[in-house]
Amino acid sequence: MPFQQVSIFRTQKSDDSVKGQDCRDDILKLLRNWLMCFVTTVTCAPQYILLPKGCECRGIGFYRASGRRQQRFAGRRSAAWLFPTMAQLIPSSIPSSPASPFRCAVLGCGFAGLSVAWHLLKNSPKELRLRVDLFDEAGIGGGASGVSGGLLHPYSPKGKLLWRGAECWKETLRLLNVAEMAARHSKDSNETSDGLIVRRRGILRPAVNMKNSEIMTDNAQNCHPNCRIETIGEDYAQTLVPNICAPLDVAFYMPAAVNVYPRPYLQALFLACQNIMKENDVGQELYLHKKFIHNLLDLEGEYDAVIICLGAKVDMLPELSGRLPLRTCRGVVAHMQLPLDMGEDYPEHAPSILSDAWLAIQGTRSLYMGSTWEWKSTNSSAHVSADEASKALEELLPKASVFYPGIKNWSFGGAKAGLRAMPPLTPHGSLPLLGCVNSLVGQNCRSRYWLFGGLGSRGLLYHAWLGKLMAQAVLSCDEQIIPSELIAWKNIKR
Ligand SMILES: Cc1cc2nc3c(=O)[nH]c(=O)nc-3n(C[C@H](O)[C@H](O)[C@H](O)COP(=O)(O)OP(=O)(O)OC[C@H]3O[C@@H](n4cnc5c(N)ncnc54)[C@H](O)[C@@H]3O)c2cc1C
C-alpha cells in the first residue's frame, strides 16, 4: 500500500497511547481536511497514522503535552490545540491519483462471512474506498450455515440467557430485517421472495426430564423481556400444536423466537451487501469468487486484511491446522414431508419445536428434523449416503415421537449434513473464537489476518453482533474492540 507510517505521539508508556487513541480521531479529521487526501489508521498501532507516500513530513511536532497543556490534550479541546503543530506537516507532492482502496478478503460465505462483509461495507469510511472480495469454494451458504435448522433464540438448553445474549439477539434480528428488506426490494430473486426468510411463529420446548424442567422453570422467571419464556402446561401447548405431548405437563414457549430459512437468508444478505455498496456510492467494490483457498499465504500482500470465516474447514488451512482449539461435529438433518392423503396439516401459525430432537417447520406439510451429533468427524460434505440417512432416522424418529407422535405419518424426503466448528467450554459458555492471527500465520506478513470462527451450534445467534465487532476491529486495525472473552482462546496452550 503506498503509505508511510508517521508517529503522532512520542509515547513511551502504555497509558499515553490510550490518551493518544482518544484524540486520534480529531487529528485525523483535521488532517483529512487540511491535506485533502487520504489519511488512515487502519493498519497501524494507536500512536501512528498513515499518510500517502509523497507527503513529506518535516519536523513532526505531534508530541505529548505536559502540565496544563496535557490537561487540554486529554480533553475535548485536544484537536484545537494540536492544529498549529500540524502546520509542520508539509504535503510536498500529494499524489494526483487517489490512494489505493482498502482491500479485504473475506474467506467463506456462511453466516460469519456474509455478516462481516455487510458490516464492513456498512461501516467503512468513504475515504477508504473499500474493496471486499468474498471467496467460497461452494458459493453462498455451502457450509454448515446452509444446512442449519435455523432455530434462533438467546438461551442455553437450561433456559439461561447466553453470554451477551441480549446484544446478540438484537443484532441478529436487525440483520434479519436488513436481509428481508433486500429480498423484498429485489425484482429478480425468486428464491428470496417476501416471507421465505424468517418464520416468526415462536419455538416450543416440551420438558422431557424432571431436573431440566425445574431448572428451566426457575430460569424462565429471569428471561429477557425481548424474548420471553412462558411456562405452560400440556393443555395450553396443545392449543399451539395439536397433539403435542408434554410428558411432564410442562413446556416452555418462546413466542418471539424465530425460525430462519438459512439459504434464502444468506442469499438475501448478499443482496443487501450489493445494495449497501450502491447506496453508499463512494466507490466501494464487492466481488464473489467461487474458489477454493489452499493456503493463506497465497493471498499475502494482495490484501490489507484477510478475514477467515471458513467454519469447521478452517483447520484445513496449513497455517492454522492443529493450532486452533476447535473440535468438529457432523450433524445430519432429515427433510420430512406429510403426504397429501395422510394426517392433518401442521397448523400455519404453530411454532417450531425444540427438545432432544428438533422440528424446524418449513410449511404445513414440510419440516426439517434434526440433528445428529457425530463428534470428531471431518466429513464436511453436505451429501448424506443412504446408510448415513437411515442411521440418522433411526436415531431422530424415536426422539421426536416422544413429543410429536404424529411424526410417524410423515415420510422421509432426503437428508443433508454439515460440520460444526465447536469451540472449548469457558466460564461464560462455549464462545466463538475471534482475533488477529498474524502470530500464527507469520509475524512479518504485510496483510493482517483475522479469525472469525468456532460458531458452534449457535451461528445464527452469534454471527450478527460478532460480525459487527469484527468489522470494526478490521477497519480500525484494533483487536481491543473485540471483548477479551472472545480472544482468550489465544492463551490456551496447545
Ligand atoms: C445440522 C446442523 C444444524 C444446525 N442448526 C443450527 C440452528 O438451528 N441454529 C443455529 O444458530 N445454528 C445451527 N447450526 C450451527 C450453524 O450452522 C453454524 O454455527 C454456522 O453455520 C457456522 O457458520 P460459519 O459461517 O462459521 O461456517 P460455514 O457456514 O461452515 O461457512 C464456511 C464457508 O467456508 C467455505 N469454505 C470452507 N473452506 C474453504 C476453502 N478452503 N476455500 C474456500 N471456501 C471454503 C464453505 O464452503 C462454507 O460456505 C447447525 C449446524 C449443523 C451442522
The ligand as an SDF file (V2000), in Angstrom:
LIG
                    3D

 53 58  0  0  0  0  0  0  0  0999 V2000
  -27.0000  -29.9280   11.3010 C   0  0  0  0  0  0  0  0  0  0  0  0
  -26.7680  -28.5680   11.8560 C   0  0  0  0  0  0  0  0  0  0  0  0
  -27.8240  -27.8480   12.3840 C   0  0  0  0  0  0  0  0  0  0  0  0
  -27.6170  -26.5840   12.9220 C   0  0  0  0  0  0  0  0  0  0  0  0
  -28.6790  -25.8770   13.4140 N   0  0  0  0  0  0  0  0  0  0  0  0
  -28.4890  -24.6240   13.8970 C   0  0  0  0  0  0  0  0  0  0  0  0
  -29.5820  -23.8620   14.3510 C   0  0  0  0  0  0  0  0  0  0  0  0
  -30.7180  -24.2940   14.3260 O   0  0  0  0  0  0  0  0  0  0  0  0
  -29.3300  -22.6110   14.8330 N   0  0  0  0  0  0  0  0  0  0  0  0
  -28.0730  -22.0830   14.8640 C   0  0  0  0  0  0  0  0  0  0  0  0
  -27.8910  -20.9450   15.2990 O   0  0  0  0  0  0  0  0  0  0  0  0
  -27.0190  -22.7880   14.4190 N   0  0  0  0  0  0  0  0  0  0  0  0
  -27.1990  -24.0400   13.9440 C   0  0  0  0  0  0  0  0  0  0  0  0
  -26.1350  -24.7700   13.4900 N   0  0  0  0  0  0  0  0  0  0  0  0
  -24.7960  -24.1760   13.5900 C   0  0  0  0  0  0  0  0  0  0  0  0
  -24.5360  -23.2050   12.4510 C   0  0  0  0  0  0  0  0  0  0  0  0
  -24.9010  -23.8050   11.2580 O   0  0  0  0  0  0  0  0  0  0  0  0
  -23.0640  -22.8280   12.4530 C   0  0  0  0  0  0  0  0  0  0  0  0
  -22.7220  -22.2520   13.6900 O   0  0  0  0  0  0  0  0  0  0  0  0
  -22.7760  -21.7850   11.3670 C   0  0  0  0  0  0  0  0  0  0  0  0
  -23.2740  -22.2330   10.1550 O   0  0  0  0  0  0  0  0  0  0  0  0
  -21.2920  -21.5070   11.2400 C   0  0  0  0  0  0  0  0  0  0  0  0
  -21.1580  -20.5130   10.2630 O   0  0  0  0  0  0  0  0  0  0  0  0
  -19.7760  -20.1880    9.5820 P   0  0  0  0  0  0  0  0  0  0  0  0
  -20.0140  -19.0750    8.6440 O   0  0  0  0  0  0  0  0  0  0  0  0
  -18.7590  -20.0070   10.6530 O   0  0  0  0  0  0  0  0  0  0  0  0
  -19.3460  -21.5160    8.8140 O   0  0  0  0  0  0  0  0  0  0  0  0
  -19.9470  -22.1870    7.4960 P   0  0  0  0  0  0  0  0  0  0  0  0
  -21.3870  -21.9500    7.3560 O   0  0  0  0  0  0  0  0  0  0  0  0
  -19.4930  -23.6140    7.5270 O   0  0  0  0  0  0  0  0  0  0  0  0
  -19.2420  -21.4040    6.3260 O   0  0  0  0  0  0  0  0  0  0  0  0
  -17.9280  -21.6370    5.9250 C   0  0  0  0  0  0  0  0  0  0  0  0
  -17.8610  -21.4480    4.4250 C   0  0  0  0  0  0  0  0  0  0  0  0
  -16.4940  -21.5410    4.0300 O   0  0  0  0  0  0  0  0  0  0  0  0
  -16.4030  -22.2810    2.8280 C   0  0  0  0  0  0  0  0  0  0  0  0
  -15.0660  -22.8670    2.7990 N   0  0  0  0  0  0  0  0  0  0  0  0
  -14.5230  -23.6910    3.7280 C   0  0  0  0  0  0  0  0  0  0  0  0
  -13.2370  -23.9600    3.4160 N   0  0  0  0  0  0  0  0  0  0  0  0
  -12.9570  -23.2710    2.2780 C   0  0  0  0  0  0  0  0  0  0  0  0
  -11.7750  -23.0980    1.4950 C   0  0  0  0  0  0  0  0  0  0  0  0
  -10.6110  -23.6750    1.8160 N   0  0  0  0  0  0  0  0  0  0  0  0
  -11.8380  -22.3080    0.4020 N   0  0  0  0  0  0  0  0  0  0  0  0
  -12.9980  -21.6740    0.0690 C   0  0  0  0  0  0  0  0  0  0  0  0
  -14.1420  -21.7960    0.7870 N   0  0  0  0  0  0  0  0  0  0  0  0
  -14.1230  -22.5840    1.8780 C   0  0  0  0  0  0  0  0  0  0  0  0
  -17.5310  -23.2910    2.8980 C   0  0  0  0  0  0  0  0  0  0  0  0
  -17.9390  -23.6740    1.6100 O   0  0  0  0  0  0  0  0  0  0  0  0
  -18.5980  -22.5290    3.6630 C   0  0  0  0  0  0  0  0  0  0  0  0
  -19.5470  -21.9260    2.8150 O   0  0  0  0  0  0  0  0  0  0  0  0
  -26.3210  -26.0360   12.9370 C   0  0  0  0  0  0  0  0  0  0  0  0
  -25.2490  -26.7470   12.3890 C   0  0  0  0  0  0  0  0  0  0  0  0
  -25.4780  -28.0020   11.8370 C   0  0  0  0  0  0  0  0  0  0  0  0
  -24.3280  -28.7520   11.2450 C   0  0  0  0  0  0  0  0  0  0  0  0
  1  2  1  0
  2  3  1  0
  2 52  2  0
  3  4  2  0
  4  5  1  0
  4 50  1  0
  5  6  2  0
  6  7  1  0
  6 13  1  0
  7  8  2  0
  7  9  1  0
  9 10  1  0
 10 11  2  0
 10 12  1  0
 12 13  2  0
 13 14  1  0
 14 15  1  0
 14 50  1  0
 15 16  1  0
 16 17  1  0
 16 18  1  0
 18 19  1  0
 18 20  1  0
 20 21  1  0
 20 22  1  0
 22 23  1  0
 23 24  1  0
 24 25  2  0
 24 26  1  0
 24 27  1  0
 27 28  1  0
 28 29  2  0
 28 30  1  0
 28 31  1  0
 31 32  1  0
 32 33  1  0
 33 34  1  0
 33 48  1  0
 34 35  1  0
 35 36  1  0
 35 46  1  0
 36 37  1  0
 36 45  1  0
 37 38  2  0
 38 39  1  0
 39 40  1  0
 39 45  2  0
 40 41  1  0
 40 42  2  0
 42 43  1  0
 43 44  2  0
 44 45  1  0
 46 47  1  0
 46 48  1  0
 48 49  1  0
 50 51  2  0
 51 52  1  0
 52 53  1  0
M  END
$$$$
